[in-house]
Amino acid sequence: MAAEEQIWPRDAEEELVFAMDVGTTQSAVCIAHCVPGAVPKYRVVQHWPSSPTNSKIPTVIVFDPNGEALAFGAEAYEDRYADDIIDGNLHLAKWFKLHLHPAVMSPPPYIDGTPGAEDEAKRLSHNITDSGGAAFEVPPLPPGVTVKNWYLDNTPDGSMIWEKLGGKVKIVLAHPNGWGPPEQGVLRSAVVDAGLIRASAKEERLHLVTEAEASVHFGVMHASNDNNPDGWLGQGSCFAVVDAGGSTVDTRAMEQIIRDKLKPSERYGTDEYVSILIDLFDQKTKLTFDEVDAPQVIKFGMAGDMDRDVGIAKGRLTLAGAEVEAAFAPCVETILKSIQTQIKGLHVTHILLVGGFGESPYLKRRVREVYEKKDIRVVTADEPTKKAVAEGAAIFYARKNVGARATRFEFGLATNRPYDPSLNVRRPCLVFNSQKRYYAGGWTRIVGNGIPVETDQLYKESFWVHKKPQDSLQFSTTIISFNGPDAMKAYSGWSQDDNGKFLPGFSECCTVTADLSPLAAITPIKKNQNGEKYRELDFEVGLYFGGTSLKACIVWNDGGLEIRSEATVIPAKFV
């Protein structure tokens, strides 16, 4: 294995983790059993209804006219539903994730910022959907069915399984990199509304991870290369991840090629045969194609199926390698351009290929032809990578408990800054009990973006509050985050504008509370110049990773003993 296996902490609780990758075209689930003092065991679900030997199932569902779900995954393709779907009596829903695509994400075919890429995407476009994310027509959902309901229903026997596991199960959902709080909110609400997790427990038991990060964890665990069979990843390594999912190749291009080829045939040029051939192409030819000079054969019928004028003999359709390459080349060229854009200026030593299409010999060869002459090695996994995201999501969760994690945001507080007339700001001036003047809306960082934080390592900053004898000693403050590399540089030490509104990039995370009575009891009383009594309570606000959660607390010192308030969990969407 490329990465050293790490044991689940001996002082941690035993946990069962369900990690789910609901992909655009295929879905997978990985179960992790985490036992204290043992290496977590990862097991990908290999048996599904109507697909007993496959680790992935189609991300499709059959609905009746009332919006009731009838069949899921491979069951949806059973013959008993086919005629009603064709006749419009039943509705086959697919590609549901594209209804959630935010407008800021590149539309499929995914563009990468290279010259002409956006124009090419528009050229291929049939229609821009209301979501603003898709550069082709996304199949509509059935009447009365929402994206949220679709996501809830796509778990065979879900209610029974989750009810049995009760409060012990942890759920990890993988989602596209470009999904932000609105799209993540749909997933969180769906999990709660489905009854998988109580609303009060979702911050503790529901975890989200981007598909790219999950793929990295899978690759680090399973990947190797011929020159370094014992593992390729070392300290300081810089590598790129190419997550080529099963939907990377636009099968519409192949569909048009097959449709044009069969058009002269009265028997085989029908929608039914074209659909059959495209399904077979997607299941096998797409993953085995490599030799452009060799003919590609799709077996679809019996020995009596013949029409040599369109390349059909004995139930086999023969395509020229160049015909098949015409469907592959555009997306592979886009992948190569995207890799070049992402690694520009970086000393990348390896490119890790994952995802269903990542196993394609054609893609591997094309990437190697371009980058291995630049001394960049192409790395593939020892295990089938079509389950990379699901298993990687489970590994991600387990590894959060056994080592340092890097923060994804800056975290700190909106604090008061000493009054300085030279700042020339139009902010209200606050006068405290000490008669010192301050501006509101400043920024104090507790931990920066990308900082590795060991489990239970406390990052803290000093703060103070003034309390008069009659004041309540119940204290609360809001932890805020900044989504960027350096808020201090971006806004010169401010977190709020002159009107008290957060500047772009800042968000409220959680409120941390504490009873400061014990601290007040050991803090002497002061008097200001007006003879008013007050205490200046000095304490720290700290952040640390406890288990799999980032937590905040109030900390003070009592005779050399560190006192901590009850910890508040920072929502998982910030972690």
N, C-alpha and C positions, 0 to 999 in steps of 0.2 A: 504494500500500500504506500501511497505517496505521502501520507500524513500519519504521524504517531497517534494511535488511539488513546483516548483519555478516559479515565474512569469517572463515573458520576460521583460527586462528593459524598463522603461517608456520612456527613451530618445532614444531607438533604433528604427530602421525602421521596419515597418511591413514586414514580409517575408513569402514566400512560399518555402518549402524545399521538394525536392524529394530525398528519400534515397533508394538506390537499392542494393539488394543482388542477384547477379547473381551466383548461386551455381553450383556445378558440375552437379547435377541432377535436382535441383529445383530452381526456382527464385521467388523473392517477391519484392514488392515495398511498401514503407510507405510514406505517405504525412503528413507533419507537417505544420500547420498554426500558425505562431508566431505573436501575436498581442501585441503591447506595453501595459504593465500593466495587462496582462492576462496570465494564465497558457497555454503554448503551447498545441494544440490539435493534437493528433497523430491518423491517420487513415490508416490502412493497406488496400490496394486495394483487394477487395473480388470478383471482377467480371472480368473474362477474356474471350476472345473468345473461345467458345467450352468448357469452364470450368466456368460457371456462379456462382458457390457457393464455390469456393476454393481460399484460400489466397495465394496459390503457384501454379505456372505453371511449366511444365517440361522445362528444359533448353535444348531444341532441336529445330531444324529448318530443313525444307525440301528445298533442292536446285534442280534446274533442271540441265541438262548437261552443260549449259552455265554458271553455277555459280550464277544464279539469284535465290533469295529467293522466295519461294512460300507460305510457311506456317510456323507459329511460335507456340511454346508452345503446348498446347493441340490440336490445329488445326492439328499439324503435324501427330497426331495419328488417324485422321479421316479415315474412310474406303476408301474414294476416292483416297487416296495416297498409301494404303497398298500394292496393287498388284505391282505397279510400283516400289516401294521401294524394294520389294522382288526380282523382276526381274532385278533390277539394272538400271532401266530407270531414277529413281530419287535417290537422295542421302540424307539419314537422318544423319545429323551432331549432335553429342552429346559429352559430356565430354570435351568441348573446353578448359576449364581452365587448364586441364592437359598438353596441348600443351605449356602453359606458365610456367609450373613448373620449377623453377630454380634448377640447379644441386645441390645446397647446401641444399635443402630441402630433408627431408626423403621421399623416394618414397612410394606410396601406394603399399601394405598395410603399413601404416605409422609405422615407427620404432621409438623406444624411447631410444636407447642406452643401453638397458638391454642385458645381455649376451645371445647370440644366436639369437637376434631379427633380425639382418641384414641377417644372414644365412637363417632364416625362410622366410624373404621377398624374397631373391634370389631363394629359393626353389619354392615359389609360382609363380615366374616370368615366363612369357611366352616370353617376349621380352623387351629389353631396348630401348626406343625410342630415337630419335636424341636429344630430349630436355634434356635428362639426368635425368629427374625427375621421370618418371613412371616406376614402377617395373612390369608392365604388358602392354599388347599391347593396346595403345590408338587408338581408331578408327580414321582413317585419315580424314582430311577435304576434301571436294570436290575439283576437279581440278579448279584452278584459284581462290579459296577462301582462304583468310588469316584469322588468328585469329582475327586480328583487324576488318576486314569487318564483320565477324560473330558477334562480340560484338556490332558493330554499328547497325546491322539490327535487333537485338533481342529486339526491343522496339515497340510493336504494336502502330500504329498511332503516332509514336514518333515525326515526323516532324511537324505535325499539333499542337500537344500539346505544344511542346517547343516554336514554333513560336508564339503561342497565349500568352504564359506567358512572352515571351521576356526577358528583362534584369532583371526581379525581381527574377526569380527562382534561388535557390541554389541547387546544386547537390552534394549528398554525396554517394560515392561508397565504399562499403566494399570489402576487399580483404584478402586473406590468410596471416597469420602472417609472413610467410617466404618470401613474395614477397618484393623485394627491388626496387631501382630506375629503372632498366631495365623493369621489369614487370609493375610497376606503370606508367612508361612512355608510354607503350602501351595503357593503359587505358586513360591517359590524352590526348594523340594524337587522340584516337578514339572519345572521346567526342567532341573535337574541329572539327575534320574532319566531324563528323556527323551533324555539324551545331547547336549542343545543346548549345554551349558556344563559343563566339569569343575568338580567341587566346589571345587577349589583356586583356580579363577579366577572364581567367581561374584561375589565382592565387587567385582572390577574390571570385569567384563563385563556384569553384570546390574544393571539400574537400574529402580526403581519410581517411579511418579508418580501422584498422585491424578487422577481424571478431571476434577475442577474446575480444577486447575492446568494440565493439558494443554489444556483448553478455553480458558483465558485466553490461553495462548501462541498458539493458533490464531486467536482473536479479535483479538489485538493485531496479528498479521501480516496478516489479511485483512479486518478489519471496517472499515466506513465508515458515514457516514449522509448523508442528502441535503443537510444544511446544512454539512457539512464533508467534502467528498469526498476531500480529501488526507490525511485521518486525524483521528481524534477524541481520541486519547489524548495527553495532555501531562503534563509534570512536575507532580506533586501531584494528579493526577486520582483521583477516587474513583468506582468503578463496581461494579456487581453483575453476577454471571454467573448466568444461568438455563440450566442444562444439561437440556433437555427431551429425553430419549432417546426412541427409537421405541416403548419399552414404557410411556411415561408414561400414555397413554390406556388405561384398562382396557377391552379389547375384549370382556370378558365382558358388560358392560352393553349394548354394541351387539349382541352375540350374542343376548341375551335379547329385545331389541327386534325383531330379525329373526325369531327363533323364534316369538314371539307373533304377529307379522304374518302369517307363513306357516302357522300352525297349522291354519287352516280348509282349507288346500289338501292334498288327499290325495297329490298328486304332489310338490309342492315343499316340503312341511312336514317332510321327512325330515332326519336328521342330516347326510347327505351333501350336500344342497343348502345347508343352513345353513352347513356348514363351507366350502363353495366361496365363498359370498357373503361370509363373514367375512374370508377370505383376500383377496378382491378389495377389500373395504372397507379393510383394513389397508394394502394396497399402493398404493391411489390415493386413495379418497375421504377417508381420514383426513388426508392431506397437502394436499388441495385445498379442503376444505370451508371456507366462510366465510359465505355469504349464508343467513341463517336463514329468510328469506321465500321462497327459491327451492327448488324440488324438487331432490332429489339422486338421480342415476341410477347404478345399478350394472349394468354390462353383463356377463352371465355365460353366455348361451346363444345359440341360433340364432333365426331369425325365427319358427320354429314353436313356440317356447316361449311359451305364453300362459296366463294365469289372471288376468283383470282384477279378479276379486273380491279378490285379495290384492296388486294393484298390479303384476302382471307382464304385460308386453306386448312381443312380438318379442324375447324374450331379455333384457329389461331389467327390473330391479326398481326401481320409483320409490318413494322415501321422502320424506316431508315434511321440510323443513329443520328443523322443531322436533323431529322424531324423532331426527335425527342430533345435534342440539345436546344432547339429553338424555344422550348418551354422553360429550360433551365437557365440559359445564358443571361437573360435580363436580371433575374433575381441574384444570380451569383455575381454579376458585375456590380450590382448595388452593394452586396455584402463586401466585396473587395474594396470598393470606394469608401464604404463606411469604416472598415478596419483602418484604412490609411488615414482617414480623418481623425479617428480616435487615438491612434498611437503617434501622431505627428508630434515631434519634439520630445518624445519619451524613449528611454532606452529599454525597449521591450525585448525580452529574450524568448518568450513563448506565446503562442496563441492557442487557447484551449477551445476546442470545438465540442459543444454539447447540443442537446435537443434532438428531436426525431430526425430532422434533415441533417443534423451534424454527423450522422452515421453514413451519409451519402458518399460513396467512393468518388463521384464526380466532384463534389464540393471539396473534399479533402485534397484531391489532386490539384485542383485549380488554386487553392490557397497555398499549398506547398510550392507549386511552381512559381508563385509570386514572391513568397516570403522566405523560403529556406535558402535561396541564393543571397538573401540579406542577413543570413545567420540568425534567423528567427525560426525556432522549431515549432512545428505544429503538434499539439498534444491532444490525444484522444483518450477516452476513458476505457478502462478494462471491462466495465459493465455497460450494458445497453443504456444509451443516454436519453432515450425517450422518456425515462422515468426520473431524469436528473433533477428536475425542479421539485417534485414531490419528496424524493429522498433527501435532496439538499436542504429543503425546508425543515425536515426533521433533524438533520445534522446541525443546522443553524441553531435550532432551539436548544439542543443538548449542549452544544459548545458554548452557548451563552452562560452556562452554569459552571464551566470548568476552566475558564481563562479570561484574559482581559478582553474588553470590548471597546471599540472606538465609538465615541459619541458622534451623532449625525448632525447635531445643531450646537450652537453656543447656548449656554444656560446661565441665567443670572437674575438680577432684580432691577426693577425700575426704582431708582434711588434719588435722593436729594443731593444737589451739587452746591458747594459753598457759593454764596453771592459774590459776584465779580462784575462790577460795572463795565469793565473793559470788554466783556463778552458781547455787549450790545445786543441782548436778546429781549424779546417782548413777552416775558413769562411772569406770572405772578410770583411775588417774593413771599416766602414763608418765614415766620419768626417763631423760633422755638423757646422753650422755657429758659434756656441759657441766654436768651436774647440774641443769639447768633442767627443770621439770615441765610436762607438757602433757596435754590430754585428746585422745583419739582421736575420730574421727567428725565432724570439722568439715567445712566446705564452702568451697572457694576457686574462684570462677568465673574461667574464662579468656576466654570469649566469651559474650555474652548471646543471648537468643532474639530473632530478627528482625533481627540486625545484618547489614548488607550487607558481605560480605567479597569483595574483589577477588581474582582469581586470583593465587596466590603471595604475597598479603599475609599476614604472620605475626602472629597474635595470641598473646601470651605473658604468662606470669606467673612471678615468681621463686619458687624453692623451694630447700630445702637438705636434705642428709642428712649424718649423722655416720658416719664410717668409721674403725675402728681399723686399724692397720697390717696386721694379719693377716686382715682382712675381705675378702671377695670384692668386686671392683669392678664386677661385673656387676649392673646396676641395672634394675629394672622397676617400673612404676606403672600403675594402672588409670585410664583416662579414663572418667568417668561423665557422664551427661546428666540434665537435669531437664526434664520435660515440663510446662512452666508458665511464667508470665511473670517470676517473681522468687523464686528459691529462698531467697535471703537473708531476704527479708521473710516468706516462708511459714513458715520453720523457724528463724528467728533465728540463722542461720549454721551450722546442723547439717545433715548429710546422712545420719546414721545415728542410730538410737535408742540407748538405754542398753545394749542387748544386742548392738550392732554390726550390726544389720540395717538395710538401706536404708529410709528413710522413703518414703511414697507419692510417686510421681512420679520417683524416681531410678532409674536403670538403669545397669548396666555396659555400656560400649561396646566397648572394646578395651584391650589391654595394650601399652604402648609400652616398649621396652627400649633400653639403651645400655651400652656399655663405657666406664666413667668413668676408666679408667686414664690417658688423656691429661690429663684434668682433675686427677686426683690428683697427677700429676707436676709440675704448676705451682702446687699448693696447699700452703702451709706447714703443718707439723704443730703442733698445740696440745697443751697439757696441762691437765687439769682439776685441781681442788683435791686430788684423791687421787693426783696424779702420773701418771694414765693418759693415754697418747698417743692422739690422734685427729685426723682432718682434718674440717673443715666444708666440704663440697663445695657451692658455690653454682652453680646453673644455672637454666635456665628450661624450662618445658614449653610448647610452642607448638602452635597449630592453624592450618592454612591450607588453601585449596582448591588442589590441584594437579591440573590437568586437570579431570576431572569428579568427582573424589573429594575428600572432606574427610580430611585427613591430620594425624597427630600426630607430634611428634618432640621429642627432648631437645636443648637448645641451650645452649652456653656460649661464653665469650669467651677467646681466647688471644692476648694482645698486640694487641687491636684487630681480630682476625680472628674472624668468627662461625663456630663449628663446630656442625654439625648431625648428629645420629644418623640412622641409617636410618629413613625414615618408615614409620609404621604406618597403614594405611587404616582409617578408621572405617566400620563396616558401612553400606551404602547405606540401610538402613531408618531410620537416624537423620538422613539428609541430605535 
